[in-house]
Amino acid sequence: MLVALSALAACSAGPSTRPVIAVHGDGEEPSTAGVPSGPREVPPLESFEAPGLSWSSCTDSTRARMGSSAPAGTWEYECAQVTVRLDVPSRPGRGSLGMSLLRVGTGGSPLVVVGEAGGEPGTVKAARLAASLPATVLSTFTLIGVDRRGTGESDPVQCVPDAARIGIVEADPGAESHEELVDAYTLASRECVLDMENRLPGVDSWRASADLEQLREALHVPHLNAIGFGEGSRVLTLYAARFPDRIGRMVFDGAPDPTLDATAVAQTRAVAAEETFSAFQKDCVIRGCPLGAGATDRFKALLESLRDRPLRGDDFDLTPGTATEAVLAGLADRARWGALADAIVAAEGGDGAELGAFVEPLVLEQADDPPRIDAGIITGCNDTTNRVPPERVAGLTADWRTKQPLFGAHFARKLLACGPFPVPQQVKVPRLVGAPPVLVLTTASDPVTPREGGERAAQALPAGVVVGWQGGGHGALGQSACATRAAEEFLVDAKVPASGTVCPP
């Protein structure tokens, strides 16, 4: 049932410190002078053609990439590659790289799926999404998943040494010294600068948004319809600012806060992660899971036990650091909360394999996909000029460890990541003054893109429309029937819901 949320109107956006992005170079930005300001009508749907793209079956390889969690059914997938401009600052508008695509569905209009730089590649995300969307969406649209630059099979970034990856995830959030973690990030930066050379600044959200424009041109449609998941919504926001007359029907599922700097974002994520763990514990009680009402205390006890006796693994050990990473990954995936509870219980009994499985995609190659941590760090550090000195991080760690005892120190220490990486050149993102409605889905307990940030992201748009799911996990689409129906009606029928609509848990 859809219910109006009057409290949303009371939210304030605050001062804007939008992420600053590495400078663009080819000078092909369209003029916004003729774009009308304010809200516009929902654009019509258009059929696509892609004569320059060569599609071929990739069903078997895609199912292999999804592993044991591949959706049931006889889904068929086709893949292709499109060449986009590398456009690094030293060679503006020049160079090239391959961007991997996957399509599924039978509809005549394209619906592009953009994932997170440090998350599941967009092609795999689209393959999973197809199984959770209503049939009308797949008969109206063809989903086109995109492995954004540096991820998946799109000339992936794989420059962080194994020792640095393991050092980062194994680092104990409870450690008094940050020296070992700083050393791991410094090693990652040094090797990536050496390995990628002048290509390193080219892996960012600004250029990823330009890649989408080249994809739109390859599809021969006047507007880009798209779904952005989490930090992928930032790429679509940048696209909208750069190409405002080409915005189609867009859905943001968990949008990052455009008003906060890196430190404030980390703190809001720590708070949201604590709230999500509380929701996980309540769900545990309702389902009668083995952790019951003691999930918080038992997780704390597990961390203390691992601090004294890490559980040895083949590729990495289960330490307080890897256990924390694993739990955060599990909290983000609502469908795996049951498996997360079982994994914590198994680790209490000395078997760390199940918890370790939540961390493996970050640090190990999976089928054809590289470790996700590389592109996540590089994109994140290229998307901001903000660098937090270690002495400031030390103070934040002590403070947040008290305020958010489960995850505060973890998120404070993550602020060390960009310190050793080169500071990108700065560019002012064009102000978006006119756009059609954009549907922004939020989740009440989201440890990756907290609800309040999504609401502020919607407020920053000329016609942002919020539908809030009162559930937990990262993302509402495919998890909440109510939110999924709102997205279906918006995408298929151009029906815009009332902003502030609330979906029950």
Salt bridges, closest charged atoms under 4 A:
ASP26 OD2 - ARG85 NE 3.01
GLU28 OE1 - ARG85 NH2 3.30
GLU29 OE2 - ARG242 NH2 2.41
GLU46 OE2 - HIS223 ND1 2.68
GLU78 OE1 - ARG103 NH2 2.68
ASP87 OD2 - ARG207 NE 3.97
GLU116 OE2 - HIS474 NE2 3.00
GLU120 OE2 - ARG128 NE 2.76
ASP147 OD2 - ARG65 NH2 3.38
GLU153 OE2 - ARG65 NH1 3.99
ASP162 OD1 - ARG165 NH1 2.65
ASP172 OD2 - ARG307 NE 2.68
GLU191 OE2 - ARG190 NE 3.95
ASP204 OD2 - ARG207 NH1 2.70
ASP211 OD2 - ARG149 NE 2.84
GLU213 OE2 - ARG216 NH2 2.75
GLU213 OE2 - ARG246 NH1 2.40
GLU231 OE1 - ARG148 NH1 2.89
GLU231 OE2 - ARG234 NH1 3.96
ASP245 OD1 - ARG246 NE 3.64
ASP257 OD2 - ARG456 NE 2.64
ASP283 OD2 - ARG287 NE 2.56
ASP283 OD1 - ARG334 NH2 2.95
GLU304 OE2 - ARG307 NH1 2.64
ASP317 OD2 - ARG312 NH1 2.49
GLU325 OE2 - LYS414 NZ 2.73
GLU348 OE1 - ARG298 NH2 2.65
ASP369 OD1 - ARG65 NH2 2.70
ASP374 OD1 - ARG165 NE 2.79
ASP383 OD2 - ARG234 NH1 3.97
ASP399 OD2 - LYS403 NZ 3.15
ASP446 OD2 - HIS474 ND1 3.07
GLU452 OE2 - ARG451 NH2 3.03
GLU455 OE2 - ARG451 NE 3.93
GLU489 OE1 - LYS495 NZ 3.69
